[in-house]
Amino acid sequence: MSDFARPINDTLRHIGGGVFIDLASDKMAELVTAVDQSGKAGKLTLEIKVKKATRGGAMIITGSLKLTKPADEPMEAMLFATPEGNLVADDPRQVKLDLKQVPSAAADITTANLKTA
């Protein structure tokens, strides 16, 4: 480690006129919020490319960001396959029951007829 190396944030501040580091900060906050809400891990990748300019000893620094938020819980449904290869909500092999409404006897009961403990 060099005693003369400048802090990396000094260099990052120059990429895009300061927009890169500000955008990285915004993405970091977005990631922290998503991880806090989901309880799952996410990732923020900062990629810095350095290449030598064609003349004058200058270097060209390029920065890119990639935010990987925690995945949402997958949605699912339980469906049944038909012989035709379709999916339906009701099991086609199960017999349908002819259910009927039974009149409620509870409507005839009043609170005065109830026993107390």
C-alpha positions as CSV (number, residue, x, y, z in Angstrom):
1,M,0.0,0.0,0.0
2,S,1.4,3.3,-1.0
3,D,1.7,6.2,1.4
4,F,1.1,8.6,-1.5
5,A,-2.1,7.1,-3.0
6,R,-5.0,9.5,-3.1
7,P,-8.3,8.3,-1.7
8,I,-10.4,6.6,-4.4
9,N,-13.4,8.9,-3.8
10,D,-11.2,11.8,-5.1
11,T,-11.0,9.9,-8.4
12,L,-14.6,8.8,-8.4
13,R,-15.8,12.4,-8.0
14,H,-14.3,13.2,-11.4
15,I,-16.2,10.6,-13.3
16,G,-19.1,12.2,-15.1
17,G,-18.4,15.5,-13.3
18,G,-19.5,14.0,-10.0
19,V,-22.7,12.5,-11.3
20,F,-21.2,8.9,-11.0
21,I,-20.5,9.0,-7.3
22,D,-23.9,10.8,-6.6
23,L,-25.7,8.1,-8.6
24,A,-23.7,5.4,-6.7
25,S,-24.9,6.9,-3.4
26,D,-28.5,6.9,-4.6
27,K,-28.3,3.3,-5.7
28,M,-26.7,2.3,-2.4
29,A,-29.6,3.9,-0.5
30,E,-32.1,2.1,-2.9
31,L,-30.4,-1.2,-2.2
32,V,-30.4,-0.7,1.6
33,T,-34.1,0.1,1.5
34,A,-34.9,-3.0,-0.6
35,V,-32.8,-5.3,1.6
36,D,-34.4,-3.8,4.8
37,Q,-37.9,-4.4,3.4
38,S,-37.3,-7.9,2.0
39,G,-34.8,-9.3,4.5
40,K,-32.8,-10.8,1.6
41,A,-29.4,-9.9,0.1
42,G,-28.8,-7.6,-2.8
43,K,-25.7,-6.2,-4.5
44,L,-24.3,-3.0,-5.9
45,T,-21.4,-3.4,-8.2
46,L,-19.2,-0.4,-9.1
47,E,-17.0,-1.1,-12.1
48,I,-14.1,1.3,-12.8
49,K,-12.2,0.9,-16.1
50,V,-8.9,2.7,-16.7
51,K,-7.2,3.0,-20.1
52,K,-4.4,5.1,-21.3
53,A,-5.3,8.0,-23.6
54,T,-3.6,8.0,-27.0
55,R,-1.3,10.9,-26.1
56,G,-0.1,13.1,-23.3
57,G,0.1,10.5,-20.5
58,A,-3.6,11.0,-19.6
59,M,-5.8,8.2,-18.4
60,I,-9.5,7.7,-19.3
61,I,-11.5,6.5,-16.3
62,T,-15.0,5.0,-17.0
63,G,-17.4,4.1,-14.2
64,S,-20.5,1.9,-14.4
65,L,-23.0,0.7,-11.8
66,K,-25.1,-2.4,-11.6
67,L,-27.8,-2.7,-8.9
68,T,-29.1,-6.2,-8.1
69,K,-32.1,-5.8,-5.7
70,P,-33.4,-8.8,-3.7
71,A,-35.7,-10.9,-5.8
72,D,-39.4,-10.7,-5.1
73,E,-41.1,-13.7,-3.7
74,P,-42.3,-15.8,-6.7
75,M,-46.1,-16.0,-7.2
76,E,-47.6,-19.5,-7.5
77,A,-50.9,-21.2,-8.0
78,M,-51.9,-24.9,-7.6
79,L,-53.6,-26.0,-10.8
80,F,-54.6,-29.4,-12.2
81,A,-53.7,-30.8,-15.6
82,T,-56.5,-31.9,-17.9
83,P,-56.1,-34.8,-20.4
84,E,-56.0,-32.1,-23.1
85,G,-52.9,-30.5,-21.5
86,N,-54.7,-27.5,-20.0
87,L,-54.4,-26.2,-16.4
88,V,-57.6,-25.7,-14.4
89,A,-58.3,-24.7,-10.8
90,D,-60.6,-27.6,-10.0
91,D,-59.3,-31.2,-10.1
92,P,-61.1,-32.7,-13.1
93,R,-60.8,-36.2,-11.6
94,Q,-62.8,-35.2,-8.4
95,V,-66.6,-35.7,-8.5
96,K,-68.5,-32.5,-8.0
97,L,-70.8,-32.5,-5.0
98,D,-74.3,-31.1,-5.3
99,L,-74.2,-29.0,-2.1
100,K,-77.4,-27.2,-1.0
101,Q,-78.1,-24.4,1.5
102,V,-79.6,-25.6,4.8
103,P,-82.0,-23.1,6.5
104,S,-80.4,-21.8,9.6
105,A,-81.9,-22.9,12.9
106,A,-79.8,-20.3,14.7
107,A,-82.2,-17.6,13.5
108,D,-84.9,-19.0,15.9
109,I,-82.7,-18.8,18.9
110,T,-82.8,-15.6,20.9
111,T,-80.4,-14.5,23.6
112,A,-83.2,-15.0,26.2
113,N,-83.3,-18.7,25.4
114,L,-79.6,-19.2,26.0
115,K,-78.4,-20.8,29.3
116,T,-75.8,-19.0,31.3
117,A,-73.0,-20.6,33.2
